[in-house]
Amino acid sequence: MEEPKDATPILDSKEPPTSVEPESTKSRSSTLDDNSADMAPGGKPRPHPPKRETDLSSVLNLNEKNELVSLIGKLTDTIQKHIIQVFDSTGVDDDAGPVRTSFWSKLPSHLRDLSVSRPHPAAKKPKATNQKENVVPSGSKPNGNSTDTFDAGAQSSFEHDEEEPTVMPRLPELKKEVLQHFKKWQTAVQKRVGDISVKKSPDAQSVSSGTSGPKQKPLVNKKNKSNGSKPSFVEPDPRLIRLYPPTSTSLCSLPLEKRTLLLHSMLLLLLSLEHYTAYSRVLLLHLTSSLHIPLRILADDEVRVAKSLAQIAKDISPDELTQKKNEEGKTNRRWKVAMASAAGAAVIGITGGLAAPLVAAGIGTVLGGVGLGGTAVAGLLGTMAESSLLVGSLLGIYGARASGKMMEQYAKDVQDFAFLPLRGSIGEEIEIGKIEPSSRRLRVVFGISGWLTRESDVIDPWRALGQESEAYAVRWELDSLLKLGNSLETVVKSAAWSKAKKEIIARTIFASLVQSLWPLSLLKISKIIDNPWSIGMVRADKAGAILADVIMSKAQGERGVTLIGFSLGARVIYTCLMRLAERRAFGLVENAVMMGAPAPSDARAWCTMKSVVAGRLVNVYSENDYILGFLYRTSSVQYGVAGLQRIDGIDGVENVDVSAKVSGHLRYQFLVGSILKHIGWEDIDQAQVAKGEESLASMEEAYRQREQRREAIEPEGGEAQKIEEEVKKMEEEVKQKNAKGEQEVIRTRARARRARGKK
């Protein structure tokens, strides 16, 4: 089998934007200095920022301000505790011995060395806790313990055995570094929250009406004119509370308008850090839950803010940003207001700049009228209210040109690699930044398919993603995935597979894997799918490394990314997360959902992945996925298969058993939306979910009718001869499908070449 090669990093001369250097041997001070607390992309410390006082006297009194500061401190501490629990729950010492060595030695070379140079003393092994799996996936906590037992010897990896010695990763070292990075973000957040000031007495507390008018009106006990209900009461969001348990605070007793305005203010305050990282989004989810606000209010607010910011920044030329970044490299100063002015951006000052147009666009206003003034909005947004260049950088508006160059660099490793916008595309498909301002969002989602039967399958499974995120389908290796899809589809339709499936069911998929007892009929048709699958696995590892480099290079802007994939698409995510962990790129990935993943189920591997996922890490598996078990048989199955079983021995990983829905590997393509709905995903297009389920029902009905005709026509006896004849027919069918697919690939690549030629 071809050995995956390490992809060349995009920016070799710089550290990843969120990478963290190992700590010195001296103990860290409990208080980080401001420069280290607020790191600029590229790992360079920012100049000491001036204190940007934000007057929220119109929103808060002194007691409420102090309660808000205390609440934010508690919530960030809660997030930190969850990070610690992930590592402690594995119960793995640094001196774990041969099992660790054998597991990591079987990883590809570009995924193995996750260690740092300095040794670390062994961590104490905590007591194991037991908790039954909740079969309903939406009821499982992302930070809950998963302890359903499966054969402990089965934790998976590759079959790529290598003889050279490897350096074992040290989870205690990784834990220390992720905490170090988190504390820098935590310090920056707490510093900004500490900049909030309250100058008026509680009796003078009021909130401006409309967008910028001078009139003031109080928020206390205001009635909702549309239905006469009290705005202070709102139906709790059980899904949000289940995933992010609320922290007790007196602020939850405030009127709904005031709580919503507080949440909106915190969103603007976090954006003033010039990024919207995964940690920032998770903090807002905890805050939303603690304030007893429905999740839809936060989601709608994010959409509204993103649209307004995108409109402000849409007219800035990418050449201005390029010039500004070049000046930054020479002067070692990042995103200074004076430089923005020199580059031609409109910068007026703390109470001016973009604040007026942003307020006019509705920023600072909630619930149809209650809001902040221009000065308060400018104070909350900080430098973001002074330069449209910063806004464009946040939203990735200028990432298109860079991403196009990246794709060209990586074409020799993974062909056809591109990001296809699901909505609002106004440019060539390979460019992340080319979408309409109205389609811009603060959250980015990448959907990755694991096989194709036609080119449209790159996008179709991901149409179930809703309007609240900026969604892209990742296109990669069209030719390899079409050949794999054609082979899988042909094999699943065959009589040989139908007969073999019955034999596998009789002794379970795990027995077949461990004992290597596969039906003869299945082994005879294996040559049709083994080679496309092996090639796909190698290409998936390369694509994952490239995806990690793209994310680290901030092609998506200063926003967190959510990754969702099935089959080999989940393998891409596995490799991507391992690469990010290797590069210590923390805080870039918000969520990751892996469906039917041909990847290890080892707790150490998933702990490593969780270190770079700030939110939900979901393993969707089916014990009835016989195709995956058969395809993975040539790998190191003694380490298990994540797509066939739950992940045990680690907190923070959600295990979702979809055995009742997924009786075959090909079902994932049609059930992406249904599975996301099942796990309580917050942004789903219900119409597309229903459409996918209808397509699956039609496909299965066609399979059922084909089976009935086959049983009625085929005579008994002569099994071996019939299988041989069928294999020949299948090979010819796959050959014809591949020829048709190759024509699609040729046309697609020709379009891509023409697009590059126009630039």
C-alpha positions in Angstrom: 0.0 0.0 0.0 1.2 3.5 -0.8 2.6 5.3 2.2 1.0 8.7 2.9 3.5 11.5 2.6 3.5 14.5 4.7 2.1 17.6 3.0 4.2 20.7 3.0 3.0 23.3 5.4 1.6 26.5 4.0 3.7 28.8 6.1 6.9 27.1 6.9 8.5 30.3 8.1 5.9 30.9 10.8 4.3 29.0 13.6 0.6 28.2 13.2 -1.4 31.1 14.5 -2.5 29.3 17.6 0.5 27.2 18.2 2.0 27.3 21.7 5.7 26.9 22.5 6.5 24.4 25.3 6.7 25.9 28.7 10.1 26.6 30.3 11.3 24.4 33.1 10.4 27.1 35.5 6.9 27.1 36.8 4.5 29.5 35.0 3.4 32.6 36.8 -0.2 32.6 37.7 -0.6 35.8 35.8 0.3 36.2 32.2 1.6 39.4 30.8 -0.6 41.2 28.3 1.7 40.5 25.3 1.6 36.7 25.8 -2.1 36.8 26.6 -3.1 38.4 23.3 -1.0 36.7 20.5 -1.3 37.8 17.0 -1.4 35.4 14.1 2.1 34.0 13.4 2.9 33.7 17.1 4.2 37.3 17.4 3.3 39.2 20.6 1.1 42.2 20.1 2.2 45.6 21.4 0.9 46.4 24.8 -2.7 47.4 24.0 -4.2 50.6 25.6 -7.1 50.1 28.0 -10.3 50.5 26.0 -12.8 51.5 28.6 -16.4 50.5 27.6 -19.2 52.4 29.3 -22.3 50.3 29.7 -23.9 52.5 32.3 -27.1 52.5 30.2 -27.3 48.7 30.5 -25.8 47.7 33.8 -25.6 49.0 37.4 -22.5 48.3 39.4 -23.8 45.2 41.1 -24.9 43.7 37.7 -21.5 44.6 36.2 -19.7 42.8 39.0 -22.0 39.8 38.6 -21.3 39.7 34.9 -17.5 39.7 35.5 -17.9 37.0 38.1 -20.1 34.9 35.8 -17.6 35.1 32.9 -14.8 34.0 35.2 -16.9 31.0 36.4 -17.7 30.0 32.8 -14.2 30.2 31.6 -13.1 28.1 34.6 -15.8 25.6 33.7 -14.4 25.3 30.1 -10.9 24.8 31.6 -12.1 22.1 33.9 -13.6 20.2 30.9 -10.3 20.4 29.2 -8.6 18.9 32.2 -11.2 16.2 32.6 -10.6 15.0 29.0 -7.0 14.2 29.8 -7.5 12.9 33.3 -10.3 10.5 32.1 -7.9 8.6 29.8 -6.0 7.3 32.9 -2.9 6.9 30.8 0.5 7.3 32.4 3.4 8.6 30.5 5.1 5.3 31.1 2.4 3.3 29.4 4.8 0.9 27.8 4.6 -1.3 24.7 0.9 -0.7 23.9 1.4 3.0 23.4 4.5 2.3 21.3 2.8 -0.2 19.1 -0.3 2.1 18.6 1.6 5.2 17.6 4.3 3.4 15.6 1.5 2.3 13.2 0.4 5.9 12.5 1.7 7.5 9.3 4.9 9.5 9.8 3.2 12.8 9.6 0.9 11.9 12.4 3.2 10.2 14.9 5.5 12.8 16.5 3.1 14.7 18.8 5.7 15.0 21.5 7.9 17.9 22.6 11.5 17.7 23.5 11.3 18.1 27.2 10.2 15.0 29.2 7.4 15.3 31.7 6.9 13.3 34.9 4.1 10.7 34.8 0.6 11.8 35.6 -1.4 10.1 38.3 -4.0 7.7 37.0 -7.4 8.8 38.2 -10.1 6.4 39.3 -12.3 5.2 36.5 -15.9 6.1 36.6 -18.8 4.3 35.1 -21.8 5.8 33.3 -24.3 4.1 31.1 -24.6 5.2 27.6 -27.7 7.2 26.7 -28.9 5.7 23.5 -30.6 8.9 22.6 -27.6 10.9 21.2 -29.1 14.3 21.9 -29.1 13.5 25.6 -25.4 12.7 25.8 -23.1 15.4 27.2 -20.1 16.4 25.2 -18.1 16.3 28.4 -19.7 13.2 29.8 -17.9 9.9 30.4 -18.3 7.2 27.8 -17.7 3.8 29.3 -19.5 1.0 27.4 -17.1 -1.8 27.3 -15.9 -3.4 24.1 -13.0 -5.8 23.7 -10.2 -3.7 25.3 -7.6 -5.1 22.9 -9.4 -3.5 20.0 -8.2 0.1 19.5 -7.4 0.9 15.9 -4.8 2.3 13.6 -3.3 1.8 10.2 -1.6 -1.2 8.7 1.3 1.0 7.7 4.0 -0.6 9.8 7.3 1.1 9.9 10.5 -0.1 11.2 12.1 3.2 12.3 11.8 4.2 16.0 9.1 6.7 16.9 8.8 9.2 19.7 5.8 8.5 21.8 3.4 11.4 22.3 3.1 12.6 25.9 -0.4 13.4 26.9 0.6 15.3 30.0 2.8 17.5 27.8 -0.1 18.1 25.4 -2.4 18.8 28.3 0.0 21.4 29.6 0.3 23.2 26.3 -3.5 23.3 25.5 -4.1 24.7 29.0 -1.3 27.3 28.4 -3.0 28.4 25.2 -6.4 28.4 26.8 -5.2 30.6 29.7 -3.9 33.1 27.2 -7.3 33.4 25.6 -9.0 33.4 29.1 -6.7 36.3 30.2 -7.5 38.3 27.1 -11.3 37.8 27.7 -11.2 38.7 31.3 -9.1 41.8 30.6 -11.7 43.0 28.1 -14.6 42.2 30.4 -12.7 44.1 33.1 -12.7 47.2 30.8 -16.4 47.5 31.2 -17.2 50.5 33.3 -20.4 51.7 35.0 -20.4 55.4 35.7 -24.1 56.2 36.4 -26.0 55.4 39.5 -28.5 52.5 39.4 -31.4 55.0 39.4 -30.1 56.5 36.1 -29.9 53.1 34.4 -31.7 53.0 31.0 -31.2 51.8 27.5 -31.5 53.8 24.3 -34.4 53.2 22.1 -33.9 52.6 18.4 -30.4 52.8 16.8 -29.0 56.1 17.7 -31.7 58.4 19.1 -31.1 60.4 22.3 -34.2 59.2 24.0 -33.9 56.7 26.8 -36.4 54.2 28.2 -36.0 51.7 31.0 -35.9 48.0 30.5 -37.6 47.0 33.7 -40.8 44.9 33.3 -41.5 46.0 29.8 -44.5 44.2 28.2 -44.3 42.5 24.8 -46.9 44.4 22.8 -47.4 41.6 20.3 -48.8 39.1 22.7 -48.9 40.8 26.1 -46.6 38.3 27.8 -43.8 39.2 30.1 -40.5 39.2 28.3 -38.6 38.1 31.4 -40.0 34.6 31.0 -38.8 32.3 28.2 -39.2 28.6 27.6 -35.9 26.9 28.6 -33.9 25.3 25.8 -33.5 21.7 26.9 -31.0 20.8 24.2 -28.7 23.7 25.2 -29.0 23.0 28.9 -28.2 19.3 28.3 -25.0 20.1 26.4 -24.0 23.2 28.4 -25.4 23.0 31.9 -26.1 26.6 33.2 -24.1 28.3 35.9 -26.1 29.9 38.7 -26.3 33.7 38.4 -28.7 36.4 39.5 -28.5 37.9 36.0 -31.0 35.2 34.8 -33.8 37.1 36.7 -33.4 40.2 34.6 -36.0 41.0 31.9 -35.5 39.1 28.7 -34.6 42.3 26.7 -31.8 43.1 29.2 -30.4 39.5 29.2 -30.5 39.5 25.4 -28.7 42.8 25.3 -26.1 41.5 27.7 -25.5 38.5 25.4 -25.3 40.7 22.4 -22.8 43.0 24.2 -20.6 40.0 25.1 -20.6 38.9 21.4 -19.4 42.3 20.4 -16.8 42.3 23.2 -15.4 38.9 22.1 -15.2 40.2 18.5 -13.1 43.1 19.8 -10.3 40.5 20.3 -10.1 40.5 16.5 -11.2 36.9 16.2 -14.1 34.6 16.9 -12.3 31.5 18.0 -13.9 28.2 19.0 -13.4 29.0 22.6 -15.3 32.3 22.2 -18.3 30.5 20.7 -18.3 27.8 23.5 -18.2 30.6 26.1 -21.2 32.3 24.5 -23.1 28.9 24.5 -22.4 28.6 28.2 -23.5 32.2 28.8 -26.7 31.7 26.8 -27.6 28.7 28.9 -26.8 30.5 32.1 -28.9 33.5 31.2 -31.8 31.2 30.2 -31.9 32.5 26.7 -33.0 30.2 23.8 -30.2 29.2 21.5 -32.0 30.6 18.4 -31.5 34.1 19.8 -27.7 33.7 19.9 -27.8 32.1 16.4 -29.9 34.9 15.0 -27.7 37.5 16.6 -24.6 36.0 15.1 -26.2 36.0 11.6 -27.3 39.6 11.9 -23.9 40.8 13.2 -22.0 38.9 10.4 -24.2 40.3 7.7 -23.7 43.8 9.0 -19.9 43.4 9.3 -19.7 41.9 5.8 -21.6 44.8 4.2 -19.1 47.2 5.9 -16.0 45.4 4.6 -17.1 44.3 1.1 -15.6 47.3 -0.8 -12.1 47.0 0.6 -9.5 45.8 -2.0 -7.5 42.7 -1.2 -4.4 44.6 -2.4 -4.8 46.9 0.6 -4.7 44.0 3.0 -1.6 42.6 1.2 0.2 45.9 1.5 -0.8 46.2 5.1 0.5 42.8 6.0 3.8 43.4 4.2 4.2 46.6 6.3 3.3 44.6 9.4 6.1 42.1 8.7 8.7 44.8 8.4 7.7 46.8 11.4 6.6 43.9 13.7 3.4 45.7 14.4 0.0 44.1 13.7 -3.3 45.8 12.8 -2.4 49.2 14.1 -4.9 52.0 13.4 -2.3 54.2 11.9 -1.3 51.5 9.4 -4.9 51.0 8.5 -5.1 54.7 7.8 -2.0 54.6 5.6 -3.5 51.7 3.7 -6.5 53.7 2.9 -9.0 52.4 5.3 -11.5 54.7 7.0 -10.4 55.2 10.6 -12.0 58.0 12.6 -11.6 57.1 16.3 -13.0 55.3 19.2 -16.4 56.9 19.0 -16.5 57.1 15.2 -15.0 54.9 12.4 -17.4 52.1 11.5 -19.6 52.5 14.6 -22.2 54.8 13.0 -22.9 52.5 10.0 -22.8 49.5 12.2 -25.4 51.0 14.6 -27.5 52.0 11.5 -27.3 48.4 10.4 -28.8 47.3 13.7 -25.6 46.3 15.6 -26.2 47.1 19.3 -29.9 46.6 19.0 -32.0 43.6 20.1 -35.6 42.6 20.2 -36.7 45.2 17.7 -35.7 48.5 19.4 -33.9 48.1 22.7 -30.2 48.8 22.1 -26.9 50.6 22.7 -25.7 53.9 21.3 -22.9 54.4 18.9 -20.3 55.1 21.6 -21.1 51.9 23.5 -21.0 49.9 20.3 -17.6 51.4 19.4 -16.3 50.7 22.9 -17.4 47.1 22.8 -16.0 46.4 19.3 -12.7 48.2 20.1 -10.4 48.2 17.1 -13.0 46.3 15.1 -15.0 49.5 15.0 -12.1 51.4 13.5 -11.0 49.4 10.5 -12.9 47.6 7.8 -9.7 45.7 7.1 -10.0 44.0 10.4 -13.6 43.1 9.7 -12.6 41.7 6.4 -9.8 39.7 8.0 -12.2 38.3 10.6 -14.7 37.1 8.0 -12.1 35.7 5.7 -13.2 38.0 2.9 -9.6 38.3 1.8 -8.8 34.6 2.2 -10.0 33.8 -1.4 -6.8 34.8 -3.1 -4.6 32.9 -0.6 -6.8 29.8 -0.6 -6.6 29.6 -4.4 -2.8 29.7 -4.3 -2.9 27.0 -1.6 -5.0 24.7 -3.8 -2.5 25.0 -6.6 0.4 24.2 -4.3 -1.3 21.0 -3.0 -2.6 19.8 -6.4 0.3 17.4 -6.8 -0.6 15.7 -3.5 -4.4 15.7 -3.6 -6.1 16.5 -6.9 -9.3 18.6 -7.2 -9.0 20.0 -3.6 -11.4 22.9 -3.3 -14.1 24.5 -1.1 -17.5 24.7 -2.7 -19.8 27.3 -1.1 -23.3 25.9 -0.5 -24.9 29.3 -0.7 -24.2 32.8 -2.2 -21.2 31.9 -4.4 -20.1 34.9 -6.6 -16.7 33.6 -7.7 -14.9 30.5 -8.8 -15.6 27.4 -6.7 -12.1 27.0 -5.4 -12.2 30.3 -3.5 -13.4 30.3 0.1 -13.8 34.1 0.2 -16.0 34.6 -2.9 -19.6 34.7 -1.5 -22.2 37.4 -1.1 -22.0 39.5 2.0 -25.5 38.3 2.9 -24.2 34.8 3.1 -21.4 35.6 5.5 -21.5 34.1 8.9 -19.4 34.1 12.1 -19.3 30.3 12.0 -17.8 28.1 9.2 -18.7 24.5 8.5 -16.8 22.1 6.2 -18.7 19.0 5.0 -16.5 16.2 3.6 -17.9 13.3 1.6 -16.3 9.9 1.8 -17.2 8.5 -1.7 -19.0 9.7 -4.8 -21.2 8.1 -7.5 -21.6 11.4 -9.4 -19.9 14.7 -9.0 -23.0 16.4 -7.4 -22.5 14.0 -4.4 -19.7 16.4 -3.3 -22.4 18.9 -2.3 -25.7 17.1 -2.1 -25.3 15.4 1.4 -24.5 18.8 2.9 -27.5 20.7 1.7 -29.1 19.7 5.0 -26.9 22.3 6.8 -29.0 25.3 7.7 -28.6 29.0 7.1 -26.9 30.0 10.3 -23.4 28.9 9.3 -21.2 29.6 6.3 -21.1 26.1 4.9 -18.7 24.6 2.3 -18.4 21.2 0.8 -14.8 20.1 0.5 -14.0 18.6 -2.8 -11.1 16.3 -3.0 -9.8 13.4 -5.3 -12.8 13.2 -7.6 -11.4 10.4 -9.6 -10.5 8.2 -6.6 -13.8 8.8 -4.8 -15.9 8.2 -7.9 -14.1 4.9 -8.5 -14.6 3.9 -4.9 -18.3 4.9 -5.0 -18.9 3.0 -8.2 -17.2 -0.1 -6.7 -19.1 0.0 -3.5 -22.5 0.5 -5.2 -21.8 -2.4 -7.6 -20.7 -4.7 -4.8 -23.7 -3.9 -2.6 -26.1 -4.7 -5.4 -24.5 -8.1 -6.1 -25.8 -11.5 -5.1 -22.4 -12.4 -3.7 -22.7 -9.6 -1.1 -26.3 -10.5 -0.3 -25.2 -14.0 0.5 -22.1 -13.0 2.4 -24.0 -10.5 4.5 -26.2 -13.3 5.9 -23.2 -15.3 6.9 -21.5 -12.2 8.6 -24.7 -11.5 10.5 -24.8 -15.1 11.8 -21.4 -14.6 13.6 -21.3 -10.8 14.1 -19.0 -8.4 12.3 -16.5 -8.3 15.2 -16.0 -12.0 15.1 -15.3 -11.8 11.4 -12.8 -9.0 12.0 -10.9 -10.6 14.9 -10.9 -14.1 13.5 -10.5 -13.1 9.8 -13.4 -15.4 8.9 -14.9 -13.9 5.8 -17.3 -15.6 3.4 -15.7 -17.0 0.3 -18.1 -15.2 -1.9 -17.1 -11.9 -0.4 -13.4 -12.6 -0.7 -13.8 -13.3 -4.4 -15.3 -9.9 -5.0 -12.8 -8.1 -2.7 -10.5 -7.2 -5.6 -13.2 -4.9 -6.9 -13.2 -2.7 -3.8 -10.0 -3.3 -2.0 -7.8 -1.3 -4.4 -10.0 1.8 -4.6 -10.4 1.7 -0.8 -6.7 1.5 -0.2 -6.0 4.4 -2.6 -8.8 6.4 -0.9 -7.3 5.8 2.6 -4.0 7.1 1.4 -5.5 10.1 -0.3 -7.7 10.8 2.7 -4.6 11.1 5.0 -3.0 13.5 2.6 -6.2 15.6 2.3 -6.5 15.7 6.0 -3.0 17.1 6.3 -3.8 19.7 3.7 -7.0 20.7 5.4 -5.2 21.2 8.6 -2.7 23.5 6.9 -5.5 25.5 5.3 -7.2 25.9 8.7 -4.0 27.0 10.3 -3.3 29.5 7.6 -6.6 31.2 8.4 -8.1 30.9 4.9 -11.5 31.0 6.8 -10.5 34.2 8.5 -10.4 34.6 12.3 -13.3 32.2 12.8 -13.7 28.8 14.3 -14.4 25.8 12.0 -16.8 22.9 12.3 -15.9 19.7 10.5 -18.4 17.0 9.5 -17.6 14.0 7.4 -18.7 10.4 6.7 -16.6 7.4 5.7 -13.3 8.5 4.2 -14.5 12.1 4.8 -14.3 11.2 8.5 -10.9 9.8 7.9 -9.9 13.2 6.5 -11.1 14.8 9.7 -9.2 12.3 11.9 -6.0 13.1 10.1 -6.7 16.9 10.1 -7.3 16.9 13.9 -4.2 14.8 14.6 -2.2 17.2 12.4 -3.6 20.2 14.3 -2.6 18.6 17.6 0.9 17.9 16.2 1.2 21.6 15.3 -0.4 22.7 18.7 -3.0 24.6 16.7 -5.6 25.0 19.5 -8.9 26.9 19.4 -9.4 26.7 15.7 -12.0 23.9 15.5 -15.3 24.3 17.3 -17.0 20.9 16.6 -16.2 17.7 14.7 -18.7 15.0 13.7 -17.3 11.8 12.4 -19.7 9.3 10.8 -18.6 5.8 10.0 -15.0 6.7 10.6 -12.3 4.2 9.4 -10.1 5.4 12.2 -8.7 4.2 15.6 -11.0 3.9 18.5 -8.1 4.2 20.9 -8.7 6.6 23.8 -5.3 8.2 23.4 -6.0 9.1 19.8 -9.3 10.6 20.6 -7.9 12.5 23.6 -5.4 14.0 21.2 -8.1 15.0 18.8 -10.3 16.5 21.6 -7.4 18.7 22.6 -8.0 20.7 19.4 -11.8 20.6 19.4 -13.3 23.2 21.8 -16.9 22.1 21.5 -18.5 18.8 20.5 -16.5 15.8 19.3 -19.0 13.2 18.1 -18.3 9.6 17.0 -21.3 8.2 15.0 -21.0 4.5 14.6 -23.1 1.5 13.5 -22.5 -2.1 14.6 -24.3 -3.2 11.4 -21.8 -1.5 9.0 -20.5 -4.7 7.5 -19.0 -3.1 4.5 -16.8 -0.9 6.7 -15.7 -3.9 8.7 -14.7 -5.8 5.6 -12.9 -2.9 4.0 -11.0 -2.2 7.3 -9.9 -5.8 7.7 -6.4 -5.2 6.2 -5.7 -2.5 8.8 -4.7 -3.1 12.4 -8.1 -4.2 13.5 -6.8 -5.3 16.9 -7.0 -1.6 17.8 -10.7 -1.4 16.9 -12.7 0.7 14.4 -14.3 3.9 15.5 -17.1 3.6 12.9 -18.1 0.2 14.4 -18.0 0.9 18.1 -18.1 3.5 20.8 -15.0 5.3 22.2 -14.4 4.2 25.7 -12.1 5.6 28.4 -12.3 9.3 27.7 -14.6 12.2 28.7 -15.7 14.8 26.1 -16.4 12.4 23.3 -20.1 11.8 22.4 -20.9 8.3 21.2 -23.9 8.0 19.0 -25.1 4.5 18.0 -27.1 4.7 14.8 -27.2 0.9 14.2 -31.0 1.1 13.9 -30.7 3.6 11.0 -27.4 2.6 9.3 -27.5 -1.1 8.2 -25.0 -0.4 5.5 -22.1 2.0 4.8 -23.8 3.5 1.8 -26.6 4.8 3.9 -24.5 7.6 5.5 -24.6 9.7 2.3 -28.4 10.0 2.5 -28.7 10.2 6.3 -26.3 13.1 7.0 -29.1 15.5 7.8 -31.1 12.9 9.7 -28.1 12.0 11.9 -27.3 15.6 12.6 -30.9 16.1 13.6 -30.7 13.0 15.8 -27.7 14.3 17.7 -29.4 17.7 18.4 -27.5 19.8 15.8 -28.6 23.4 16.1 -28.7 24.3 12.4 -30.6 21.9 10.1 -32.7 22.4 7.0 -35.7 20.1 7.7 -36.8 20.0 4.1 -33.4 18.7 3.0 -33.4 16.1 5.8 -36.8 14.8 4.5 -35.5 14.8 1.0 -32.5 12.7 1.9 -34.6 10.2 3.8 -37.0 9.9 0.7 -34.0 9.3 -1.6 -32.8 6.5 0.8 -36.2 4.9 0.9 -36.4 4.9 -3.0 -32.9 3.3 -3.2 -33.7 0.6 -0.7 -37.0 -0.2 -2.4 -35.1 -0.7 -5.7 -32.6 -3.0 -3.9 -35.5 -5.0 -2.4 -37.2 -5.5 -5.7 -33.8 -6.5 -7.3 -33.4 -9.1 -4.6 -36.8 -10.5 -5.1 -36.3 -10.9 -8.9 -32.9 -12.5 -8.3 -34.3 -15.1 -5.9 -37.1 -15.9 -8.3 -34.9 -16.3 -11.4 -31.6 -17.8 -10.2 -31.5 -21.6 -9.9 -30.1 -23.5 -6.9 -26.5 -24.9 -7.0 -23.4 -24.0 -8.9 -22.6 -21.2 -6.4 -18.9 -21.0 -7.2 -19.5 -20.7 -11.0 -22.2 -18.1 -10.5 -20.0 -16.0 -8.3 -17.2 -16.1 -10.9 -19.6 -15.0 -13.6 -21.0 -12.3 -11.4 -17.5 -11.0 -10.6 -16.8 -10.6 -14.3 -20.1 -8.7 -14.8 -19.3 -6.5 -11.9 -15.8 -5.7 -13.1 -17.3 -4.7 -16.5 -20.0 -2.6 -14.8 -17.5 -0.8 -12.7 -15.3 -0.2 -15.7 -18.1 1.5 -17.6 -19.1 3.6 -14.6 -15.5 4.7 -14.1 -15.2 5.7 -17.7 -18.2 7.9 -17.4 -16.9 9.3 -14.1 -13.5 10.1 -15.7 -15.3 12.3 -18.3 -16.9 14.3 -15.4 -13.5 14.7 -13.8 -12.0 15.9 -17.0 -14.7 18.6 -17.4 -14.3 19.7 -13.8 -10.5 20.0 -14.1 -10.9 21.9 -17.3 -13.2 24.4 -15.6 -10.7 24.8 -12.8 -7.9 25.5 -15.2 -9.9 28.1 -17.0 -10.7 29.8 -13.7 -7.1 29.9 -12.7 -6.2 31.4 -16.1 -8.6 34.3 -15.6 -6.8 35.5 -12.5 
